[in-house]
Amino acid sequence: MRLVLTEDLKENMTLAKAIYDNGNILLNKGVKNLYKYKDKLLAIGVKHLYVEDEYSRDIKVDEVIKEKTRRKGKAIIKKNFEKIKKGVFNIDIEGFKSVIEDIQAELEINEDVLLNLADIKATSTYTYDHSVNVGIVCIALGKILNYSPDDLFKLGMGGMLHDVGKVLIPEKILNKPDRLDDYEYSVIKKHPQLGFEHLQQLETVSPLSRIVAYSHHERVNGSGYPRGQKGNNIHEFARIAAIADVFDALTSDRVYRDRWPTYRAAEYIMNNTETLFDYAFVKKFLRKISFYPNGSEVILSTGDRGIISEQNIGFPTRPIVRIIEDKDGKKKIKELDLIKHLNIVVEKVIL
């Protein structure tokens, strides 16, 4: 399978991966003539999708976390966020526990598979997709750091609840498609405090999970909010969540901008290590993600165009590329392992 822009859909394309809308299948794998669904998909904010063609039929996009588990997580988060918005002060701890246990088990099974967060996400369900992803990354990093099962639960819970304060922000500000003015930005910046204050009223939520909601926008150089804390004064759970939060936000389509390629978001995290993000945690994080996810279309420094077909574990910037066209636009099918050709690099990610 390979990733294409929804706006570039052609009549002869076949869907390679199911698309969901609010937990329900909108289009199932194998649907043909995708072009006729283009407007509907764009309307709900699906800007990219996976298709199958002669070049990519055997390329697999590994699911470290099953779609079923992601949907279960989104449903739990949505249910509890809606409760909080209505002022109901209880939370489905058992529901969160079940999801987090599933995530831990799947990370254990797929220990050597790189995380691919740049999956299909609709802008209309961004909050829930994002909350699940932040929880997944937090748990993955916690496992690398050998956290106990109890701490993994508290960290994962904090990751999934990190943006809970946003349900208390007016939607016209939260979903504004244009740049926020100073007043609107000041309102948005209240969400860590609002979320923390609400979670304080829930005895079933650990203080360690609450601190993630409160401090995930703190930065190691003191430039963050709401308290401007620095370095180790920021709890390590919040320093982990900060990386997960920013990375997933950058690689997600939003109402006001298109997503960044994974490698560009990774470069942003790396370039801001020890100013915004904790070096020790960034180093662990970069080992777990796929810079150039399978199915991505790229241009190499040779001018050849290809599709990422496999990963070289431990070398996230040196994947295996299936060349489909040379620099002159002539069809040319071959596999190129960038580990074996160190003079060739990925120059541009098309998608």
N, C-alpha and C positions, 0 to 999 in steps of 0.2 A: 504494500500500500504506500501511497505518498500523499503529502499534504498539499492542498491547492486552495486558492482563494475562492470563496463562495461566488464572488462576482465574476469569476472566470469559468464557471461551470459550463460544460458542453453537453449536448443532448446524449452523446454516446458514453458518458461517464457512469460508472457503477459505484455505489456507496460501499466503502470497505469497513466502516465502523459505525455502529448505531449512534444516532443522535437523540438525546433526551431533552425534554422540556418539562421542568417542574416535576421530575421523577418519572415521567411517563415517556415511553418511546414515541418520538415524533416520526422518525424514519428509521427503518431497520436495515441492518447490513444486507447488501445484495440488491437494494432498490436501484432500478435502472432509470434512465432518462431524468437525471437529477436536475437538469436545467429548469424543468417546470416547477420545482420547489424553491427556486432561487429567491424569489421575493419574500416568501414566508420565512425562510431561514434568516435572511438579512433583517427582517422585521423584529425577530427575537434576539438579534445580536450575534448570530453565528456567522462569523466572518471567514472562518477556515473550516475545512473538513477533509477527511481522508477518503481518497478514491482508489480504485484498482484499475490498472491498465497493463499493457503488454510489458512495460519496463519494470513494474513494481509489484507484480502479482505475488511473488514469493518473499517480499520484504515484510518482516514482522515488526510491529511496534509493541515492545514488551510492556505488559501491564504489571508493574510491581504490586500495585494495589488494585484489586478487582473492581470493575465498574459497579458491581452489586454492592460492594462495601462502601464505595464513594457515595452511591445513592442513599444508602442507609444512613451514612453520616450526615449528608445534606438534609435528609428528612428530620433527623433528630435536632440538628441545629436550627432549622427553620421553625419547628414546633416550639422550641424553647425560646427563641428570639421573639416569636410572636407573643408568647406568654409575657415576657419581660416588657414588651411594648405596651401591653395592656395593664401593666402594673401588678401582675401576678407573681408573688414571691415564693415560687418553688421551682425546682428543676429536676428533670428526669435523669438522675445520676445513673441508674441502672442502664438506661439507653446509651448514654455516653460510654459507660464501662464496656458494654458489649461491642460498640464500634471500635474503641481503642484496643480491646483485646484482639479483634479481627485484624486490625492494622498491624499490631505487633507480630501476630502469627504469620501474616503475609510477608512482612519485611524479613522475618526469619527464614522463610522458605526461599525468598528471592534475594538472599543476602548479597550475591555477586552481581545483581542486575542494577544498572544505574537508574535513578529516578528520572522520569520524564514528566515534568510538571506542565509543559507547554502543550497540554491536550486540548480537545475541543471544549470550549466554555462559552456559554451564552452570556452576553452582557446583562441580560434580564435576571439572571440568577447568580451574578458575580459574588455577592456577599457570602452565599452558602458554599459555592465552589472554592472561593478563596479561604474561607474558614477551615474547610476540610483539608486543603493543601497545606496550610500553615501547621495544622495539627500533625499531618503526616511527616512533614520535614522535621518538626520538633521531636517527634518520637524517633525518627531515623537517626538524628544527631544524638539523642539521648542514649540510644543503643550503642553507637560508636563509643560514647563516653562511659559505657558500662554502668549506667544508672540502674538502680533497683527497679523491679516491676512497679512498686508503689510510686517512686519518683517519675517513672515513665508515664504512669496514669495522670499524675498531677501536672506534668509538663504538657502532655497531649491535650488534657482538658483545658489548660490555660491557652494553648494554641488555638483550639476550636472556639474558645470564648473571647479571644483577644479583642475582637471588634464589637463586642456586645453593646458597648456604649453608643455605637452608630445608629442603633434602632431608636435611640432617644433624640436623634438629630433630625430636624425637618427634612423631609424627602426632597423638597425643591432645592435645597442646598446640597444634599448628599448626591443627587442624581443630575446636578447641573452639567450640561454638555459643554459649557464654556469655562474659561478661567475664573476661579473664585476671586472675588474682591477681598480686601483686607478684613472686612467685617465677617464675611462668610467663612474665610479661613480661620478666623478666631473662634467661630462657632464649632467648626470641624475639630479644632484642637482641644475641645472640651471632652471629646468622646472617651479618652482614657480615664479621666476623673469620673465621668458619669457611669461608665461601666464598672469601675472599681467600687464606687459607692453602692451600686445596686448589688453587686456580688457580695459585698460585706453583709448584706441582710440575709444571705443564704448560708446557713451553717453547714450545709452539705458540701459546699465548695471550699476546697483547701485554700488557706492563705497564700500558698505557693502558686496556685492557679490564678488567684486574684491579682498577684503581683505582675503576672504576664500582661493582663488587661491594662494594668495601671502604667507599666513602664516599657512597653514594647516600642514606644517612640523616643525613648531616651537614647542618646548616642555617646560613645565612649569619650569624645572630646568635650562633652558638656553642652553641645549645641541642640540637644533634643528637648522634649517636653513630656510631662507638665512640670517637672521639677529641675531640669537642667543638671541631672546627676552625671558623674564622670566615672569612667573606668570600672573598677571592681566595686564601686558603690552601687552600681546597677546590678541587680540580682542576675546570676548566670542564666536562669530560665528566660528572663527578659532579653538578655543579650543574644540568646539563641533565637528567640521568637522574632527579634528585630531583623535578622538575616532572612529568615523564612518569609516574613511579611513583605519586605521590600522586593525580594526576588520574585515571589509569585505575583505581586502587583505589577511589576514591570513586564512580566511575560504573559499578562492577561490583556485581552481586548477590553477597553473601557468605553463609556459613552463619549468621552472627550478625546480619545487617542487610540491608535492601533497598538498592539502589543509589540514589545521588543523581541528580537531573536534571542534565544537562550544564551548564546555566547556573549552577546552585548550586555545582557543583564549580569552575567558572571563577571565580565570585565569591570562593570560599575562597582560590584561588590568588592572585587580585588583592589581596584584603584582607591577605594575609600576605607580600606582596612587600616586600623589604628587611628582613624579620624572619626569615622561613623561606626564602624563594626569591629568586633573583637577578633584579633588575628588568629588566636588559637581555634576559635569556632569556625571561622571562615575557611581555614585550612582543612578542617574535617568535612565541612559542607561541600567544598569543591570536588572532593573525592567521590561524592555520592551522586552528582548530577551529570546528565548528558549534555555537553556543550552543543553538540550538533545531533539532535535526536533523529532516530531512524525515520525515514520517510521525508526528511527535509531536503529541499532542492537547493543545490549550491553551485557556485562557479569557483573553479580552482585557479591557482596562479598561472596555470598553463593556458587558461582560457576555455578549458573543457567544462561542460555542464554535466552534472550528475545528481544522483539521489543517494543520501546516506543509507547504506544497506546493513551495516553492522558496527558494533562498538568494540574497541580494544580496551578492555578493563584496565584501569590504572593509567591510561593515556587518553584523557577525555578530549584532547584537541587533535588526535590522530585516528579518526575513524576509518572504516573501509567505505569507499565511494564507488557506486556503480555509474560509470561514465555512460551517458546516453547520446551525447552530441559533442563533436569537437569544436574548436574555436571558430571554424568556418561554417558551422551549422550543419555539418554532415553527420548522419547517424553513425554511432560508434559505440558498440556495447562491449564493455569489459569491466572487470573489478579492479580497483586500485587501492591497495592497502597503504595508507599514508605512513604507517610505521616503517615500511620498507622503502619509502620514497621521501626522505626527510627534506629534500629540496623543494617539495611541492606542499603548498598550504591551501586551506580554504580561504579564498579571498572575499567571497560574498555569499551570504545566505539569501536566497530568493524568497524562501518561505521556511 
